[in-house]
Amino acid sequence: MNIDLDTGKLVVFIGGFALLFGLETLFSKRGYLRPRWKRLGFHAGIALFNMVTIRVLAYVPLLMWIVYVEQQGWGLRRVFGLVGWAEIIVSIIVLDAFDYFWHRANHRVRFLWRFHKAHHSDNEMDVTTSLRFHPGELLISAFVKAGWILVWGPTAVAWFLFEALVSLCAQFHHANIDFPDRVERVLSAVIVTPRYHAAHHAVDRRWGDRNFSTIFSVWDRLFRSYARPADGGETTNGKHAIGLPDARERDFSPVAVLTDPLRNDNLGLRSNAASDQP
């Protein structure tokens, strides 16, 4: 495939973000608690910091690792003899399943939640929320993904397509838009929709800490972590229903976002044993 995969991924990222930002400008599902330009500026700053940090410390080494694993002929996909488009499609499905368990672990493992909490501390949700991640989480994630690459052995093309699709889907399901109920039922049976994922960010634990899927929604149903969204994260009893109650006062503080993993009050997981019950 004679294309610049890195450039292609960037084009998908910018194009998807611009499209969804425009759509939620015209068709916002929820009102905003603070000006959108402040949200965009803050989250763009986080994204820029992460891009510089992660590209140096993890992105390039991960690409070198993909090439090395492929040269060595390692990975289960070779056991199955997958090549061409079959390899790309199956690799995306397998990697998405890995991503489901990784996301779930970020809510269940105390140490991982310390970093993932930065994402959930946004007390609103729109496409800019897809930029809001602690650099520590991204570095740990890169290390974990190196394990996925070793186990499965995707081609570089399959990996880039998966990463581009994850980026686009994250932008889509964080967007402040919604679909009519009939369309929503069809879409959410296959992929993660904005209403589906808004439930994952809900304060109410009947929906929050469920719906961990990233691309395909099937994983939540298979592994009993699905909760049917109630209202797509609208206000409840006059209070905004998205985010973390203990992060209301510091959700847009750069220092707080970066240092939150060190806080003593960060020990409690957002989830509890009951949230794992069907």
Secondary structure, DSSP 8 states (H G I E B T S, - for coil): --S-HHHHHHHHHHHHHHHHHHHHHHS-SS--SS-HHHHHHHHHHHHHHHHHHHIIIIIHHHHHHHHHHHHHT-SHHHHTT--HHHHHHHHHHHHHHHHHHHHHHHHHSHHHHHHHHHHHT-SS-SGGGGG---HHHHHHHHHHHHHHHHHH---HHHHHHHHHHHHHHHHHHHSS----HHHHHHHHTTB--HHHHHHHTBSSTTTTT----SSBTHHHHHTT-----SSSS--BTTB--BS-GGGTTTTT-HHHHHHGGG-GGG-S-S--GGGG--
